[in-house]
């Protein structure tokens, strides 16, 4: 049954590329999804939204801090940022959410502008990861004082939807059929549609399905999304492998240091350092392997070629090849493009 689902949906509905594609359209379906998400998360009735960053380009995926997000403005000038996050709820990502949010708030004003012109900014992050604690699937974060009162005229509001927790919600309401329309949409983002969900004929789910089939008809875009999914899985698999090795080494060093300074203290310190170094090393190696895997997948899909040439390329040429493959009609043309760039 699982294999059948994978064939039906080659990329999951929480894929970065599909998430943005689903929401940036100028059609009624995409507009409805944007408005409903905002209403469900923040209780705001939005009549119209304009997408401020509709570009969906391959180079966006390979920036150092690239985010395939969707920035919106409504009819009142309020700004929204919708994002799908699949790499985990780590300390680094938590800090990035804050930095990114404040940076987008600051973009509203130019030097010398009146501060009263600042409009509220709302972040909505769909997180394909479990939180470390139990609690709500949808969580809101704002600045508050000791008495739990929100800061007056606060400009930044952040909400995180922990998608995997939808299964907990299913248990709470006594079955999938009792989920709200928005909750069924979250279920689809987390685990793809199944027969029970599709038979409910919920509008948000129907639009998501229409968008998925529509993008699937765009061969080059869907192939890119597949390649990114493959690369992200390779990165995550390598990261898990490196982290496990780091934990093992950290534990060994922890015991050794514990003999000198106390077993308990040594294990803790060894684990912390080992995991930290392992994650850092895993991210670097995983991203490098992921890009090569992405290029191999693109070449096999577009040219039907499989050889060892990719493994001979330095890292910077791998990134160049990933971008140039969209412009080169033949395998030889791609090779010539890279050779010409190297000569220069």
C-alpha positions, 0 to 999 in steps of 0.5 A, spaced: 500 500 500 505 504 501 509 503 495 502 505 491 502 511 494 509 513 493 508 512 485 501 516 485 505 522 489 512 522 487 513 528 491 510 529 497 505 535 498 510 538 503 515 539 498 518 546 498 517 547 490 510 545 490 508 549 496 510 555 493 507 553 486 500 552 490 500 558 493 503 563 488 497 563 482 493 568 480 487 564 480 481 563 484 484 557 487 490 559 490 487 566 492 482 562 496 488 557 499 491 564 501 485 567 505 483 561 508 490 559 511 490 566 514 483 566 517 484 559 520 491 561 523 490 568 525 482 569 525 483 575 520 478 576 514 482 577 508 478 579 501 484 580 497 492 578 497 497 580 492 504 575 492 510 580 492 515 574 490 512 570 485 518 567 482 519 560 482 526 559 480 532 553 481 537 558 483 532 560 489 534 553 492 541 553 492 542 560 496 546 560 502 539 562 506 534 561 500 527 560 502 522 558 498 517 562 501 510 566 499 510 573 501 503 576 501 500 583 502 492 584 503 488 590 501 489 593 508 497 593 507 498 588 512 504 583 510 504 575 511 510 570 510 508 563 508 513 558 508 514 550 508 520 547 513 522 540 512 529 540 515 527 540 522 525 545 528 533 546 530 536 552 534 538 554 527 532 554 524 528 558 530 533 563 530 532 564 522 525 565 523 526 570 528 531 574 524 527 573 517 521 576 520 524 582 523 528 583 517 521 583 513 518 588 518 524 593 517 523 593 509 517 596 510 520 603 512 525 607 508 530 612 512 526 618 515 519 614 514 514 615 520 514 609 524 507 609 525 506 607 518 509 600 520 504 595 519 503 588 522 507 582 519 504 575 520 509 569 519 506 562 518 510 556 518 508 549 516 513 545 520 514 538 517 517 536 524 515 534 531 516 539 537 520 537 543 514 537 547 507 535 547 501 541 546 498 544 540 499 543 533 498 550 531 502 555 536 502 563 536 508 567 538 509 574 540 512 578 545 509 578 552 510 581 559 511 577 565 503 578 566 502 574 559 500 581 556 502 582 549 506 588 547 502 594 545 502 595 537 507 589 536 508 588 529 511 581 528 506 575 529 509 568 528 505 562 528 508 555 527 503 549 524 507 542 526 504 538 521 505 531 524 501 532 530 495 532 525 495 524 527 494 526 534 488 531 532 485 525 529 485 521 535 482 527 539 476 528 534 475 521 533 477 520 526 479 523 520 472 524 518 471 529 524 477 534 522 475 541 520 476 543 512 483 546 514 485 540 518 484 535 512 488 540 508 494 540 514 493 532 513 494 532 506 500 537 507 503 532 512 501 525 509 499 526 502 491 525 500 488 518 502 481 515 500 478 517 506 480 524 505 479 525 498 472 522 499 470 528 504 471 533 498 473 538 502 474 545 498 482 546 500 484 539 499 480 539 492 484 545 490 491 542 493 489 536 488 488 540 482 494 544 483 498 538 484 496 535 478 497 542 474 504 542 476 505 535 474 503 536 467 509 541 467 514 536 466 520 541 467 518 544 473 515 537 476 522 534 475 526 540 478 521 538 484 523 531 484 530 532 484 530 537 490 526 532 494 531 527 492 537 531 494 533 533 501 532 526 502 540 525 501 542 531 505 537 528 511 540 521 510 547 523 511 545 528 516 542 522 520 548 518 519 553 523 521 549 525 527 549 517 529 556 517 528 557 523 532 553 521 538 557 514 538 564 518 538 561 523 543 559 517 548 566 514 547 570 521 549 565 522 554 566 516 558 574 517 557 573 524 560 569 522 565 574 517 568 578 524 569 573 529 571 567 525 573 563 520 569 557 523 569 560 530 567 564 527 561 558 523 558 554 530 557 560 534 555 562 529 550 555 528 547 554 535 546 561 536 543 560 530 539 553 531 536 554 539 535 560 537 530 557 531 527 551 535 525 555 541 522 560 536 518 553 532 516 550 538 514 556 540 509 557 533 507 550 532 506 549 538 502 555 537 497 552 529 496 545 532 495 547 537 490 551 531 486 545 527 487 540 532 484 545 533 478 545 526 476 537 525 477 536 531 472 541 529 467 538 522 467 531 525 467 533 530 461 538 526 457 537 519 459 545 519 461 548 515 467 556 516 467 561 518 472 563 525 469 559 528 475 563 525 480 569 528 477 566 535 477 569 540 483 563 543 487 562 550 484 561 546 477 556 542 480 552 548 482 553 551 475 551 545 472 544 544 476 543 551 473 545 551 466 542 544 465 535 548 464 538 552 458 542 546 455 538 541 450 543 536 450 548 532 454 554 535 450 552 542 450 552 542 458 559 539 458 561 544 453 558 550 457 562 548 463 568 547 459 567 554 456 566 557 463 572 554 466 577 556 460 574 563 462 
